[in-house]
Structures are given as C-alpha cells and as structure tokens.
Amino acid sequence: MSDRGAIRVMLTGDCPLLRSGFRQVLESAGIAVVGSANSSADAIELLRRTTADVVVLGAVTRHAASDAEELCGAHPSVPVLVLGRAGDTDAIRAALTGGARGYLALESAADGDLIQAVRAVAAGEMYLSSELAVSKAPALPASRPTPPAARLTERERQVLTLVARGRSNREIAGMLGLSANTVAVHRANLMKTLAVRKTAALVLYAVRHGLVTAD
C-alpha cells in the first residue's frame, strides 16, 4: 500500500462505463484508482510507470483468463482480481489457473463486495464470491501459492533492502523521504508478510532472495 495507507488500484477492462462505475465505488471507500486501461497490454505498460497494489480486471464482454495470465506474468507482484459472471465456471477456473488472486461474481455483488474483495486481495488473501466459495460450487483449481517476495510492494522492497544493510528507521526515512513512523509501519508489514519476528530474519530473507549480498 502507499505511504498514506491507501490501497492503489489499476482498473482494466474494455468497457469504459463499467470502469468509471468501479472507480466511483472504490474512491468512495478511500481506495485510490491510479490508472484505467482498456486492455491487459495497456495495463502492463501503465504498471511500468505507476505503482499499484491490485489490478481489477473487468471480464464482462470477453474472456479474462488470457488477460489475467498476461498481467500476472508481466507483473507477478501485483495481484489480479477478476470481475465476471458466476455461471461461467470454465472462465473462473481458467482465470484462477492463470494466476488471478480473486474472482467476484457481478450478478449479485454490491458496492461493499467490491471494496471487500479489493482489500482482501491487497492483503495477500485469496477472494471468491460467496456463491463460488460454498461447498456445492463447481470445483475450482487450488490457487497457486504466491511467494511472499512476490507480494511485496516496491516501497517494501526498498525498506527491506535498507534494513538488511543495517539502516535505522530514521536513516531509512531520510533516504526515502518518508516519516520514521511510516518506515516503522512498512517494517511491521514486512515482518507480517514474511512471517518473521526479528530483524535478523529480515536480513536473512533479503540475502537469500538476492536483495542484498552476504558481505
């Protein structure tokens, strides 16, 4: 999430009217819409210049599986939430297999459901509409587990790298133009995401994943 704590969303889909409606719903809940794209290709290009925590992919007029797979392949650290039809079981299965982290069925969805889905996916959780998650729903593929490193935002990677280099919260704040409190929040989020409790474990993780060298 951004330094102010707001979730940043990229809207993607070939229906501008729907994207406009989704924007109004999300922004009413304090979720920042940082971009709107007509296709996955446009979204991939925008994500090279704009940081987002979630891509919301509207799949009302076309199949979402290939778009989800393209987005996840190009930007694996940004989770994708697909909005589509509940009855299209093949499309749901294909979207999740393609890497999507959530699927919201639009037929019965209220504004609050979209907000809840975005927040859940941004927090690293898997989200399925209630009618898809019940036991009688068609069997869906097990979601591919997202490695913790892939869930880190660019800012969290910067903080992790500096923590691993022995910088204090105050030093990191000065280097990144943040407040010390914001750095502390990022540090706490890192420990939660990586399931560690000590700075030494953060350093070890950073070394193992090539963010810093052992020396």
BASEVEX-414799 format. One line per 5 residues: number of its first residue (from 1); their letters; for each residue z negated, x, y of C-alpha. Coordinates in Angstrom, 3 decimals, decimal comma, padded with zeros to 6 digits. Each point is the difference from the previous one (the first is absolute). Example, Ala and Ser with C-alpha at 12.3 -4.5 7.8 and 13.67 -1.06 7.14 Angstrom:
! BASEVEX-414799
1	as	-007,800/012,300/-004,500; 000,660/001,370/003,440
***
This chain:
! BASEVEX-414799
1	msdrg	000,000/000,000/000,000; 000,404/001,023/003,600; -002,684/001,722/002,042; -001,121/-003,345/001,399; -000,363/-001,450/-003,451
6	airvm	002,959/-002,394/000,257; 002,264/-000,309/-003,030; 003,590/000,946/000,862; 002,771/-002,035/-001,632; 003,761/000,461/-000,265
11	ltgdc	001,832/-003,312/-000,504; 003,178/000,069/-002,084; 002,375/-002,795/-000,973; 003,391/-001,459/000,837; -001,336/-003,086/001,799
16	pllrs	-001,005/000,784/003,619; -001,617/-003,422/000,424; -002,350/000,580/-002,924; -000,856/003,498/001,209; -000,857/-001,470/003,402
21	gfrqv	-002,300/-002,547/-001,613; -001,706/002,640/-002,143; -000,505/002,133/003,116; -001,788/-002,817/001,821; -002,306/-000,662/-002,959
26	lesag	-000,922/003,656/-000,460; -000,456/000,809/003,674; -002,259/-003,047/000,401; -002,335/001,719/-002,485; 000,042/003,340/001,816
31	iavvg	002,499/001,595/-002,388; 002,515/002,167/001,839; 003,694/-000,494/-000,759; 001,536/003,411/000,683; 003,566/-000,799/-000,979
36	sanss	002,420/-002,626/-001,278; 003,032/000,835/-002,139; 002,863/-002,032/-001,409; 000,326/002,043/-003,204; -001,856/002,507/-002,133
41	adaie	002,321/002,743/001,237; -000,914/-000,800/003,612; -003,700/-000,110/-000,907; 000,205/003,376/-001,741; 001,541/001,509/003,118
46	llrrt	-002,601/-001,601/002,281; -002,817/001,296/-002,195; 001,204/003,537/000,646; -000,889/-000,530/003,657; -002,815/-002,554/-000,182
51	tadvv	-003,236/000,023/-001,980; -000,787/-003,193/-001,936; -002,769/-000,922/-002,430; 001,941/-002,792/-001,733; 003,610/-001,135/-000,273
56	vlgav	000,338/-003,789/-000,241; 003,284/-000,760/-001,748; 001,301/-003,564/000,356; 002,060/-000,888/-003,065; 001,090/-003,550/000,736
61	trhaa	003,767/000,346/000,101; 000,521/002,952/-002,344; -001,516/001,858/-002,921; -002,868/002,287/001,002; -000,201/002,338/-002,976
66	sdaee	002,573/002,528/001,164; -001,343/-000,069/003,569; -003,564/000,548/-001,221; 001,089/002,849/-002,238; 001,961/001,673/002,828
71	lcgah	-002,937/-000,286/002,405; -002,544/001,256/-002,530; 002,258/002,883/-000,983; 000,622/001,107/003,576; -003,569/-000,516/001,263
76	psvpv	-002,365/-000,094/-002,991; -003,104/000,198/002,202; 000,798/-003,335/001,698; -000,802/-003,010/-002,228; 002,467/-002,887/-000,120
81	lvlgr	-000,971/-003,684/000,034; 002,781/-002,370/-001,099; 000,206/-003,580/001,263; 002,091/-002,220/-002,271; 000,171/-003,011/-002,287
86	agdtd	-002,639/-000,741/-002,617; 002,447/-001,296/-002,589; 002,226/003,060/-000,123; -001,876/001,804/-002,758; 002,705/002,589/-000,588
91	airaa	000,048/000,914/003,693; -003,798/000,299/000,079; -000,040/002,231/-003,053; 002,836/002,141/001,351; -001,622/000,398/003,422
96	ltgga	-003,299/001,139/-001,510; 001,754/002,299/-002,439; 001,908/001,422/002,953; -003,275/001,074/001,574; -001,098/-002,949/002,174
101	rgyla	-003,784/-000,228/000,346; -000,118/-003,737/000,578; 001,898/-003,285/-000,234; -000,746/-003,043/002,137; 001,643/-003,289/-001,015
106	lesaa	001,137/-001,701/003,191; 000,200/-003,592/-001,263; -003,761/-000,551/000,169; -001,031/002,848/002,302; -001,921/-000,653/003,195
111	dgdli	-000,334/002,359/002,951; -003,312/001,246/-001,353; 001,574/000,910/-003,331; 002,487/002,323/001,689; -002,782/001,641/001,982
116	qavra	-002,164/000,392/-003,113; 002,904/001,445/-001,992; 000,814/002,583/002,663; -003,630/001,060/000,304; -000,387/000,302/-003,770
121	vaage	003,119/002,120/-000,440; -000,921/002,170/002,993; -003,370/000,648/-001,672; 001,745/001,309/-003,109; -000,481/-003,144/-002,070
126	mylss	002,557/-001,894/-002,072; 000,671/-003,535/001,300; 001,497/-003,010/-001,786; 000,029/-003,610/001,197; -002,586/-002,091/-001,801
131	elavs	002,636/-001,992/-001,879; 001,423/003,263/-001,355; -003,355/001,544/-000,867; -001,336/-002,783/-002,239; 000,006/000,570/-003,732
136	kapal	002,779/-002,532/-000,656; 002,410/001,731/002,322; 002,976/001,846/-001,548; -000,988/003,446/-001,149; 000,652/002,588/002,679
141	pasrp	000,299/003,715/-000,531; -003,061/002,094/000,556; 000,290/001,497/003,447; 000,631/003,684/000,102; -003,210/001,622/001,196
146	tppaa	000,442/001,502/003,433; -001,363/003,564/000,170; -002,720/000,321/002,639; 002,087/002,601/001,852; 002,808/-002,529/000,406
151	rlter	-002,381/-002,447/001,680; -001,032/002,416/002,733; 001,404/-000,599/003,456; 001,539/002,875/001,936; -003,092/000,153/002,220
156	erqvl	-002,305/000,137/-003,030; 002,059/002,875/-001,408; -000,397/001,861/003,298; -003,760/-000,550/-000,026; -000,264/000,997/-003,675
161	tlvar	001,937/003,203/000,622; -002,277/000,976/002,889; -003,153/-000,917/-001,908; 001,181/002,221/-002,840; 000,471/002,826/002,520
166	grsnr	-003,656/-000,271/000,981; 000,395/-001,802/003,305; -002,838/-002,196/001,267; 000,524/-003,605/001,084; -000,233/001,060/003,636
171	eiagm	002,552/002,784/-000,481; 002,372/-002,347/-001,814; -000,409/-002,587/002,761; 001,021/002,570/002,607; 002,990/001,192/-002,008
176	lglsa	001,339/-003,501/-000,718; -000,936/-001,661/003,283; -002,462/-002,405/-001,617; -003,658/-000,795/000,484; -002,544/001,569/-002,333
181	ntvav	-000,957/-003,503/-001,156; 003,601/-000,736/-000,962; 000,161/003,221/-001,990; -003,231/-000,968/-001,746; 001,565/-003,350/-000,957
186	hranl	003,097/001,758/-001,371; -002,232/002,371/-001,940; -001,953/-002,905/-001,501; 003,253/-001,769/-000,913; 001,242/003,160/-001,689
191	mktla	-003,124/000,226/-002,134; 000,334/-003,659/-000,944; 003,720/000,234/-000,821; -000,378/003,211/-001,994; -003,246/-001,182/-001,626
196	vrkta	-001,998/003,070/001,008; -003,353/000,418/001,725; -000,039/003,579/001,273; 002,108/002,139/002,291; 000,443/002,555/-002,781
201	alvly	001,791/-002,623/-002,065; 002,336/-000,747/002,919; 000,813/003,699/000,268; 000,674/000,228/-003,728; 002,275/-003,029/000,149
206	avrhg	001,948/001,437/002,931; 000,487/003,310/-001,828; 001,090/-001,659/-003,234; 002,585/-002,107/001,834; 001,423/002,844/002,036
211	lvtad	-001,293/-001,135/003,381; -001,712/003,343/000,518; -000,045/003,302/-001,893; -002,972/001,235/-001,957; -000,453/003,003/002,258
***
